[in-house]
Amino acid sequence: MSSLTSSFQTPNILIIKPIKHRTVTIIGAGPAGAVAAALLKRKGHEVLILERQQFPRFSIGESLLAHCLEFIEEAGMLPAVQAAGFQIKNGAAFGWGDRYTWFDFRDKFSPGPGTTFQVQRAHFDQIMANEAMKQGVEVRYRQEVISADFSNSNPILTVRDLANSNIIYQVQSEYVLDASGYGRVLARLLDLESPSSFPPRKAIFTHIEDRIDDIQFDREKILISIHPQERGIWYWVIPFSSGRSSVGVVGKSALIAPLEEGSLATLRRLVDEAPNLKRILHNAVWDTPASTMSGYSANVTRLHGPGYALLGNAAEFLDPIFSSGITIALRSAKLAAEALHRQLSGETVNWETDFSQPLQVGVETFRAYVEGWYSGEFQDLVFYEKAQPGIRRMISSILAGYAWDTTNPFVAEPRRRLRTLSELCRQSPQR
């Protein structure tokens, strides 16, 4: 421990401060943290990742968008992800009663990959973290950031070693990136939390042995279904290459709150209320307890400050409906790594114009379509049978994650375009 400058003993806690300097400290070893770390390391910077949990660990957010692969490739991780045997995903399918439609990500308006993967996050996140380590990134698991001091030019994080809970130490860096996801470490410690514009919703989800034999079901697409009576309730089925699937339901708490029957029974009952899902999952083995998540939509007062920036869900999470979470996280990782590399190289960086504003272009696009989904406008468009092929390709691009492509009219003016098309759909006699 030659790097320690001082230490002292209290009755139950050994405090050691500070450990040797790190150029960049990243909180969280999930996809955003791993990609940001790899991008910075490839530019020659020393990077430390502090992760509270021990990998592998369960996480939701299992259906990647095609745009994600561009960031994974740039971070040098794509070969490892491709070799993992994950389920290929080429689009999204939608079901509502006896109505069924789909979007193929290979038939889209924007350039870029047209396929991606549906992943068990425990395995996927471990691969990403391992690949960052192979590139020279230092990753420490079971490390909890308990306080943060940004009052000086080199911020200091105080960290508890959960693997040895009587050890608390400090890390001093030139910059901190928070990629802690739902943990939202800096948002909590720096009092940056801000109410979300979305009403509280709840999700109930599990993994099943799906045994799907329905000829209409396409394992290369996520299936999103709508409750036949309550359009605010929707379901996901994300098939994996192992013959298992992730299944979940989302809606306002009052509509889907587990009763005395328990979460798994509530989920199964709600699934049976959707005729297409009852048919598709009639052979399923429900062998895993269900989990719940509520109040997950979140926001912050700002995305950056002196010495730090917030990535992905650590800053804002919209809604799981379009699987946008990891895409936003990886886009934020790339933007932050680019800005930080320039800053560490001696350039003057405006984090608002170089990071926050560019990131918000895609976030606001996704926000418009999340709002449109729950208002019913986007649902109308998805199931509109007379949509022109060119418009469907533009929508397909957004569903594939290309929400920053402002040459797409549905990105440049998302709300106006969606509102106009929804009105056309609702006036159509064939709706």
C-alpha positions as CSV (number, residue, x, y, z in Angstrom):
1,M,0.0,0.0,0.0
2,S,2.8,2.4,-0.8
3,S,0.4,4.7,-2.6
4,L,-1.4,5.6,0.7
5,T,-0.5,9.0,2.1
6,S,-2.1,8.6,5.5
7,S,-4.4,6.4,7.5
8,F,-6.0,6.5,11.0
9,Q,-8.1,4.1,13.1
10,T,-11.6,4.7,14.5
11,P,-13.3,2.2,16.8
12,N,-14.9,0.2,13.9
13,I,-13.7,1.8,10.7
14,L,-10.3,2.0,9.1
15,I,-10.1,5.1,7.0
16,I,-7.4,5.3,4.5
17,K,-6.9,8.5,2.4
18,P,-6.2,9.2,-0.3
19,I,-5.1,6.4,-2.6
20,K,-3.1,7.3,-5.6
21,H,-4.5,9.6,-8.2
22,R,-6.6,8.3,-11.1
23,T,-7.1,10.4,-14.2
24,V,-10.7,9.4,-14.6
25,T,-13.0,7.6,-12.2
26,I,-16.2,6.0,-13.5
27,I,-19.0,5.0,-11.2
28,G,-20.6,1.8,-12.5
29,A,-19.4,-1.0,-14.7
30,G,-22.5,-1.5,-16.8
31,P,-22.5,-0.9,-20.6
32,A,-22.2,2.9,-20.3
33,G,-19.3,2.7,-17.9
34,A,-17.5,0.0,-19.7
35,V,-17.8,1.7,-23.1
36,A,-16.8,5.2,-21.7
37,A,-13.8,3.6,-20.0
38,A,-12.7,1.7,-23.1
39,L,-13.0,4.7,-25.3
40,L,-10.9,6.8,-22.9
41,K,-8.3,4.1,-22.3
42,R,-7.9,3.7,-26.1
43,K,-7.0,7.4,-26.1
44,G,-4.3,6.8,-23.4
45,H,-6.0,7.9,-20.3
46,E,-5.9,6.0,-16.9
47,V,-9.4,4.9,-15.9
48,L,-10.8,3.3,-12.8
49,I,-14.3,1.9,-12.6
50,L,-16.0,1.5,-9.2
51,E,-18.9,-0.9,-9.2
52,R,-21.2,-1.5,-6.2
53,Q,-22.3,-5.0,-7.2
54,Q,-20.4,-8.1,-8.0
55,F,-20.7,-9.2,-11.6
56,P,-22.4,-11.2,-13.1
57,R,-25.7,-9.8,-11.7
58,F,-29.2,-9.6,-13.1
59,S,-30.5,-6.5,-14.8
60,I,-33.4,-5.7,-17.1
61,G,-33.0,-3.8,-20.4
62,E,-32.4,-6.9,-22.4
63,S,-33.4,-5.9,-25.9
64,L,-30.7,-3.8,-27.6
65,L,-31.3,-1.4,-30.4
66,A,-29.3,-1.6,-33.6
67,H,-27.6,1.8,-33.1
68,C,-25.9,0.3,-29.9
69,L,-23.6,-1.8,-32.0
70,E,-21.8,1.2,-33.4
71,F,-20.7,2.3,-29.9
72,I,-19.8,-1.3,-28.9
73,E,-17.7,-1.6,-32.1
74,E,-15.9,1.7,-31.5
75,A,-15.0,0.5,-28.0
76,G,-13.4,-2.6,-29.5
77,M,-16.0,-5.0,-27.9
78,L,-18.1,-6.1,-30.8
79,P,-16.2,-9.4,-31.6
80,A,-16.7,-10.6,-28.0
81,V,-20.4,-9.7,-28.1
82,Q,-20.9,-11.4,-31.5
83,A,-19.1,-14.5,-30.2
84,A,-21.3,-14.8,-27.1
85,G,-24.2,-16.6,-28.9
86,F,-26.9,-14.0,-28.1
87,Q,-30.2,-14.0,-29.9
88,I,-30.1,-12.0,-33.2
89,K,-32.7,-9.2,-33.2
90,N,-33.7,-7.6,-36.5
91,G,-36.8,-5.6,-35.5
92,A,-39.8,-5.1,-33.4
93,A,-43.3,-6.7,-33.6
94,F,-46.5,-5.4,-32.2
95,G,-49.7,-7.2,-31.2
96,W,-53.1,-5.9,-30.2
97,G,-56.0,-8.3,-30.0
98,D,-56.0,-9.9,-33.5
99,R,-53.9,-7.1,-35.0
100,Y,-50.2,-7.8,-35.7
101,T,-47.5,-5.8,-37.4
102,W,-43.7,-5.5,-37.4
103,F,-40.8,-3.2,-38.3
104,D,-37.6,-4.7,-39.8
105,F,-34.6,-2.6,-38.7
106,R,-32.8,-3.6,-41.9
107,D,-35.4,-1.7,-43.8
108,K,-34.9,1.8,-42.4
109,F,-34.2,5.4,-43.3
110,S,-30.9,6.0,-41.5
111,P,-27.5,4.4,-42.2
112,G,-26.0,2.0,-39.7
113,P,-26.4,-1.6,-38.5
114,G,-29.8,-3.1,-39.1
115,T,-29.5,-6.0,-36.7
116,T,-28.6,-6.3,-33.0
117,F,-29.0,-8.7,-30.1
118,Q,-31.4,-9.7,-27.3
119,V,-29.2,-10.4,-24.3
120,Q,-29.3,-11.8,-20.8
121,R,-27.8,-8.7,-19.1
122,A,-25.8,-10.6,-16.5
123,H,-23.8,-12.2,-19.3
124,F,-23.7,-9.2,-21.6
125,D,-22.6,-6.7,-18.9
126,Q,-19.9,-9.1,-17.7
127,I,-18.5,-9.4,-21.3
128,M,-18.5,-5.6,-21.7
129,A,-16.7,-5.1,-18.3
130,N,-14.2,-7.9,-19.1
131,E,-13.4,-6.4,-22.5
132,A,-12.7,-3.0,-20.8
133,M,-10.4,-4.8,-18.4
134,K,-8.6,-6.5,-21.2
135,Q,-7.9,-3.1,-22.7
136,G,-6.3,-2.0,-19.4
137,V,-9.2,-0.5,-17.5
138,E,-9.0,-1.1,-13.7
139,V,-12.4,-2.4,-12.5
140,R,-13.1,-2.8,-8.8
141,Y,-16.3,-4.6,-7.8
142,R,-18.2,-4.3,-4.5
143,Q,-17.2,-0.7,-4.1
144,E,-19.8,1.8,-2.9
145,V,-19.4,5.5,-3.4
146,I,-20.7,7.1,-0.2
147,S,-19.8,10.7,-0.7
148,A,-18.4,13.0,-3.3
149,D,-16.5,16.3,-3.0
150,F,-16.3,18.5,-6.1
151,S,-15.3,21.7,-4.3
152,N,-11.7,21.5,-5.7
153,S,-10.3,21.1,-9.2
154,N,-9.6,17.4,-8.6
155,P,-12.8,15.8,-7.2
156,I,-12.6,13.2,-4.4
157,L,-14.9,10.2,-4.0
158,T,-15.1,8.4,-0.6
159,V,-15.7,4.7,-1.2
160,R,-16.7,1.8,1.0
161,D,-15.2,-1.6,0.2
162,L,-18.2,-3.8,0.6
163,A,-16.1,-6.9,0.3
164,N,-14.3,-5.8,3.4
165,S,-16.8,-3.4,5.1
166,N,-14.5,-1.9,7.6
167,I,-12.4,-0.2,4.9
168,I,-13.3,3.2,3.6
169,Y,-10.9,5.0,1.2
170,Q,-10.8,7.9,-1.1
171,V,-10.1,8.3,-4.8
172,Q,-8.9,11.6,-6.3
173,S,-9.4,12.1,-10.0
174,E,-9.3,14.8,-12.6
175,Y,-12.9,13.9,-13.7
176,V,-15.7,11.6,-12.6
177,L,-18.3,10.0,-14.9
178,D,-21.4,8.6,-13.2
179,A,-22.6,5.5,-15.1
180,S,-24.3,4.0,-12.0
181,G,-27.7,3.4,-13.8
182,Y,-30.7,3.1,-11.5
183,G,-28.3,3.7,-8.5
184,R,-28.1,7.3,-9.6
185,V,-25.1,7.9,-7.3
186,L,-24.2,11.5,-8.0
187,A,-27.8,12.6,-8.5
188,R,-28.5,11.5,-4.9
189,L,-25.2,12.7,-3.4
190,L,-25.3,16.1,-5.1
191,D,-29.0,16.7,-4.8
192,L,-29.6,16.7,-8.5
193,E,-32.8,14.7,-8.6
194,S,-35.7,16.3,-10.5
195,P,-39.3,14.9,-11.0
196,S,-40.0,13.1,-14.2
197,S,-42.6,14.4,-16.6
198,F,-44.1,10.9,-16.8
199,P,-46.7,9.6,-14.4
200,P,-45.5,6.8,-12.1
201,R,-45.8,3.3,-13.7
202,K,-45.0,-0.2,-12.5
203,A,-43.4,-3.1,-14.2
204,I,-43.7,-6.8,-13.3
205,F,-41.3,-9.2,-15.1
206,T,-39.7,-12.6,-15.0
207,H,-37.8,-15.1,-17.2
208,I,-39.6,-18.2,-18.4
209,E,-38.8,-21.4,-20.4
210,D,-41.0,-20.2,-23.3
211,R,-41.6,-23.4,-25.4
212,I,-43.1,-21.2,-28.1
213,D,-44.4,-23.2,-31.0
214,D,-46.6,-20.5,-32.6
215,I,-45.7,-20.1,-36.3
216,Q,-46.4,-16.4,-36.2
217,F,-43.9,-15.7,-33.5
218,D,-40.5,-14.4,-34.7
219,R,-37.7,-15.0,-32.3
220,E,-35.6,-12.3,-34.1
221,K,-37.9,-9.5,-32.9
222,I,-39.0,-8.2,-29.6
223,L,-42.8,-8.6,-29.3
224,I,-44.7,-5.7,-27.8
225,S,-48.4,-6.3,-27.1
226,I,-51.2,-4.0,-25.9
227,H,-53.9,-5.0,-23.4
228,P,-57.2,-5.4,-25.4
229,Q,-59.2,-3.0,-23.1
230,E,-56.6,-0.9,-21.3
231,R,-54.3,0.7,-23.9
232,G,-52.0,2.0,-21.2
233,I,-51.0,-1.5,-20.3
234,W,-48.4,-3.1,-22.5
235,Y,-46.3,-6.3,-22.4
236,W,-42.9,-7.3,-23.7
237,V,-41.7,-10.8,-24.8
238,I,-37.9,-10.8,-25.4
239,P,-36.8,-14.2,-26.7
240,F,-33.3,-15.4,-25.9
241,S,-31.2,-17.9,-27.9
242,S,-31.4,-20.4,-25.0
243,G,-35.1,-21.1,-25.5
244,R,-36.0,-18.8,-22.6
245,S,-37.7,-15.4,-22.8
246,S,-38.0,-12.3,-20.7
247,V,-41.7,-11.4,-20.1
248,G,-43.0,-8.3,-18.5
249,V,-46.0,-6.0,-18.2
250,V,-46.1,-2.3,-17.7
251,G,-48.9,0.1,-16.6
252,K,-50.0,2.5,-13.9
253,S,-49.7,0.9,-10.5
254,A,-53.5,1.0,-9.9
255,L,-54.0,-1.2,-12.9
256,I,-51.3,-3.9,-12.4
257,A,-50.4,-3.8,-8.7
258,P,-49.9,-7.3,-7.4
259,L,-52.8,-8.5,-5.3
260,E,-52.6,-11.1,-2.5
261,E,-52.0,-13.6,-5.3
262,G,-48.4,-12.4,-5.6
263,S,-46.4,-10.9,-8.4
264,L,-45.9,-14.0,-10.6
265,A,-49.6,-14.9,-10.4
266,T,-50.5,-11.3,-11.2
267,L,-48.2,-11.3,-14.2
268,R,-49.6,-14.6,-15.5
269,R,-53.2,-13.4,-15.1
270,L,-52.4,-10.2,-17.0
271,V,-50.7,-12.1,-19.7
272,D,-53.8,-14.4,-20.1
273,E,-55.9,-11.2,-20.6
274,A,-54.0,-10.5,-23.9
275,P,-55.3,-13.2,-26.4
276,N,-52.2,-13.2,-28.5
277,L,-49.9,-13.7,-25.5
278,K,-52.1,-16.4,-24.0
279,R,-51.9,-18.2,-27.3
280,I,-48.1,-17.8,-27.8
281,L,-47.2,-18.7,-24.2
282,H,-49.6,-21.6,-23.7
283,N,-46.7,-24.1,-23.3
284,A,-44.5,-21.8,-21.1
285,V,-43.0,-23.0,-17.9
286,W,-43.1,-20.2,-15.4
287,D,-40.1,-21.3,-13.3
288,T,-38.7,-18.0,-12.0
289,P,-40.2,-15.7,-9.3
290,A,-41.4,-12.3,-10.7
291,S,-39.7,-9.0,-9.8
292,T,-41.3,-5.6,-9.7
293,M,-40.1,-2.1,-10.4
294,S,-42.0,1.1,-9.9
295,G,-41.4,4.9,-10.2
296,Y,-38.5,4.2,-12.5
297,S,-38.8,7.3,-14.7
298,A,-36.3,9.9,-13.4
299,N,-34.7,13.1,-14.3
300,V,-32.0,15.5,-13.1
301,T,-31.5,19.3,-12.9
302,R,-28.4,19.1,-15.0
303,L,-26.3,16.5,-16.8
304,H,-22.9,17.9,-15.9
305,G,-21.1,20.1,-13.5
306,P,-17.5,21.1,-12.5
307,G,-15.6,17.8,-12.5
308,Y,-18.4,15.4,-13.4
309,A,-21.0,14.3,-16.0
310,L,-23.9,11.9,-15.7
311,L,-24.4,9.1,-18.3
312,G,-27.5,7.2,-19.3
313,N,-29.9,6.1,-16.5
314,A,-27.7,7.8,-13.9
315,A,-29.1,11.1,-15.4
316,E,-32.5,10.3,-16.9
317,F,-34.6,7.3,-17.6
318,L,-37.8,7.7,-19.8
319,D,-39.7,4.4,-20.0
320,P,-38.9,0.8,-21.2
321,I,-41.4,0.9,-24.1
322,F,-38.8,1.4,-26.9
323,S,-35.8,-0.2,-25.2
324,S,-34.0,3.2,-25.5
325,G,-32.2,3.0,-22.2
326,I,-28.9,1.4,-23.2
327,T,-28.8,3.3,-26.5
328,I,-29.1,6.6,-24.7
329,A,-26.5,5.4,-22.2
330,L,-24.0,4.4,-24.9
331,R,-24.5,7.6,-26.8
332,S,-23.9,9.6,-23.7
333,A,-20.7,7.5,-23.0
334,K,-19.4,8.3,-26.5
335,L,-20.2,12.0,-26.2
336,A,-18.7,12.3,-22.7
337,A,-15.5,10.3,-23.7
338,E,-15.0,12.6,-26.7
339,A,-15.4,15.8,-24.7
340,L,-13.3,14.5,-21.8
341,H,-10.5,13.4,-24.0
342,R,-10.3,16.9,-25.5
343,Q,-10.4,18.5,-22.0
344,L,-7.7,16.2,-20.7
345,S,-5.6,17.1,-23.8
346,G,-5.7,20.7,-22.8
347,E,-8.6,22.0,-24.9
348,T,-11.5,24.1,-23.6
349,V,-14.7,22.1,-23.6
350,N,-18.2,23.5,-23.3
351,W,-20.0,20.5,-21.7
352,E,-23.4,22.0,-22.5
353,T,-22.9,22.4,-26.2
354,D,-20.5,19.4,-26.6
355,F,-22.3,16.9,-24.4
356,S,-25.7,17.8,-23.0
357,Q,-27.3,19.5,-26.0
358,P,-26.3,16.8,-28.5
359,L,-27.4,14.0,-26.2
360,Q,-30.8,15.7,-25.6
361,V,-31.6,15.6,-29.4
362,G,-32.2,11.8,-29.2
363,V,-33.6,11.9,-25.6
364,E,-36.3,14.4,-26.7
365,T,-37.0,12.3,-29.8
366,F,-37.6,9.2,-27.7
367,R,-39.5,11.3,-25.2
368,A,-42.0,12.4,-27.9
369,Y,-42.7,8.8,-29.0
370,V,-43.0,7.6,-25.4
371,E,-45.6,10.3,-24.8
372,G,-47.2,9.4,-28.1
373,W,-47.3,5.7,-27.1
374,Y,-49.3,6.4,-23.9
375,S,-51.5,9.0,-25.6
376,G,-52.4,6.4,-28.2
377,E,-51.0,8.5,-31.1
378,F,-48.0,6.3,-31.8
379,Q,-50.1,3.1,-31.3
380,D,-52.4,4.3,-34.0
381,L,-49.4,4.9,-36.4
382,V,-47.9,1.5,-35.6
383,F,-51.0,-0.4,-36.6
384,Y,-52.0,1.8,-39.5
385,E,-52.3,-0.5,-42.5
386,K,-52.0,2.2,-45.2
387,A,-48.8,3.8,-44.1
388,Q,-46.4,4.7,-47.0
389,P,-43.2,2.6,-47.1
390,G,-41.0,5.6,-46.8
391,I,-42.8,6.7,-43.6
392,R,-42.5,3.2,-42.2
393,R,-38.7,3.3,-42.9
394,M,-38.4,6.5,-41.0
395,I,-40.3,5.1,-38.0
396,S,-38.2,1.9,-38.3
397,S,-35.0,4.0,-37.9
398,I,-36.3,5.5,-34.6
399,L,-37.3,2.1,-33.3
400,A,-33.8,0.9,-34.3
401,G,-32.3,3.6,-32.1
402,Y,-31.3,6.3,-34.7
403,A,-33.0,9.0,-32.8
404,W,-30.1,11.5,-33.4
405,D,-30.5,11.4,-37.2
406,T,-32.0,14.9,-37.8
407,T,-32.2,14.2,-41.6
408,N,-35.2,12.0,-40.6
409,P,-38.2,14.3,-40.4
410,F,-39.6,12.2,-37.6
411,V,-36.5,13.1,-35.6
412,A,-36.3,16.7,-36.7
413,E,-40.0,17.4,-35.8
414,P,-41.2,14.4,-33.8
415,R,-44.2,15.8,-32.1
416,R,-45.7,17.6,-35.1
417,R,-45.1,14.7,-37.4
418,L,-46.5,12.2,-35.0
419,R,-49.6,14.4,-34.3
420,T,-50.3,14.9,-38.0
421,L,-50.0,11.2,-38.9
422,S,-52.1,10.2,-35.9
423,E,-54.9,12.4,-37.1
424,L,-54.7,10.9,-40.6
425,C,-54.8,7.4,-39.1
426,R,-57.8,8.2,-36.9
427,Q,-59.7,9.7,-39.9
428,S,-59.0,6.6,-42.1
429,P,-62.1,4.5,-42.6
430,Q,-59.9,1.4,-42.6
431,R,-58.6,2.0,-39.1
